[in-house]
Amino acid sequence: MAADKSKVAKLLNEQVNKEFYSAYLYLDFANFYEDKGLKGFANWFNIQAQEERDHALLFIQYMQQNDMKITLDAIAKPDKKLKELIDPLNESLKHEKYVTSLIHNIYAAASEEKDFRCMQFLDWFIKEQAEEEDNARTNIQKMELFGGDSKALYMLDQEMQARTYTAPSLTIG
Ligand code: MG
């Protein structure tokens, strides 16, 4: 029987939903690029979506291991307006910064509740978010530099195509 929900447990449960929303959002971006004929960019965001699903599952596994009740909520509809090729890249940086703020918020609550185990669990996500923001910034820079030239854009799309999925380095239990 799961214990009563602490603030940390409530925030962790909300984060499960946010991570699934991130996956949904990145699938939307992948579809946008697929539609534009940029299969490499589509591949990059499909893999990004897989990573976000992994994040959601890590939060679930952590909660299960720590006897916290999980409630799955409805996933919001991706609502970003996408028109230009750079739009999903700008939106992903904005979104990742938002996710960073959510993770930091859970960390602050865990610190307040002296939930040291949760703080240690979140360390991985804090590092991961730095990486996510850096990747998003790099993608924007590349598109700004090369997106205006069709040959360079083709090369960039090939580079995005080369991304392969790797399972998260964090494991629970
Ligand atoms: Mg994530």
Residues whose N, C-alpha, C, O or C-beta is under 5 A from the ligand:
A	BS01	MG	E52 H55
